[in-house]
Amino acid sequence: MLYSVEEKEIMSAAVQPNMRNPDIGVEPFRHIIKKYLRRAAFKNKRILDIGPGQCDFLDLAKQAGADRTYGCDFDPAVGALGELRGHDMTVANLKQDWPYKGTVFDGIFCRGSINCCWFSSEERLGVFLDDVAASLSPKGWMWIAPWNNPVPGNEAFLEVVERVRKEWAEKNAIKIEVPPLRKRAKYGIEYSIPRIEIWRRQ
Ligand SMILES: C[S@@+](CC[C@H](N)C(=O)[O-])C[C@H]1O[C@@H](n2cnc3c(N)ncnc32)[C@H](O)[C@@H]1O
């Protein structure tokens, strides 16, 4: 959601056209929090949103008592919006590198912003997933709904994704949940991709 003329102005330059829409709903984030995360998930915690878009989840985390809120996005407009709202932003392309090596969070959230198919080799995908897991504290929570859409012409890579992310999830005590159809719109994850899933640790 974009609230002021200044915010709308900043996001009018967003790389992804859907992020320019001022009326993207906050409600689905509230539903996700209500269903999956308790207040204890935020109070005095350091929370990262990967690809936060309009930064609504980070706002809710802060309102729920998060100590510090971090967002990482390749879009400078998203970086500027997050800074304006008081979040600690990093502008980086996740296809190229994980910017939080050596940094640990109490909670990592992501809705629709990472795609395992970005990485055209099993090795690079494995490195990315390991980097994400290494940035979560041992008792930290994860809620990630990836947008795993194959790159046209490389649909076969989805089979690699299936295996690699499953092994990674087992190694890191992460559950892979397939949300029922009726819940997808509620959480804002009704994407038209081959497989909609949520990676969770609590
Ligand atoms: C579909 S939007 C989702 C935004 C927000 N998580 C939500 O649920 O409304 C994807 C977000 O990921 C960011 N993004 C896309 N590709 C990226 C990349 N390679 N590196 C970093 N951020 C990226 C976009 O700029 C955008 O903010």
The ligand as a Gaussian input file, in Angstrom:
#p B3LYP/6-31G(d) Opt

LIG

0 1
 C        6.185000      -9.873000      -6.914000
 S        7.017000      -8.640000      -6.005000
 C        6.550000      -9.128000      -4.341000
 C        6.680000      -8.002000      -3.368000
 C        6.215000      -8.328000      -1.943000
 N        7.000000      -9.382000      -1.359000
 C        4.761000      -8.692000      -1.927000
 O        4.437000      -9.832000      -1.616000
 O        3.941000      -7.813000      -2.250000
 C        8.713000      -9.131000      -6.132000
 C        9.697000      -8.234000      -5.400000
 O       11.006000      -8.813000      -5.526000
 C       11.903000      -7.871000      -6.077000
 N       12.855000      -8.609000      -6.926000
 C       12.598000      -9.234000      -8.106000
 N       13.705000      -9.792000      -8.608000
 C       14.707000      -9.537000      -7.727000
 C       16.098000      -9.848000      -7.683000
 N       16.686000     -10.542000      -8.666000
 N       16.822000      -9.420000      -6.628000
 C       16.237000      -8.710000      -5.635000
 N       14.924000      -8.372000      -5.616000
 C       14.167000      -8.784000      -6.663000
 C       11.024000      -6.890000      -6.841000
 O       11.617000      -5.627000      -7.027000
 C        9.786000      -6.828000      -5.951000
 O        9.920000      -5.922000      -4.902000

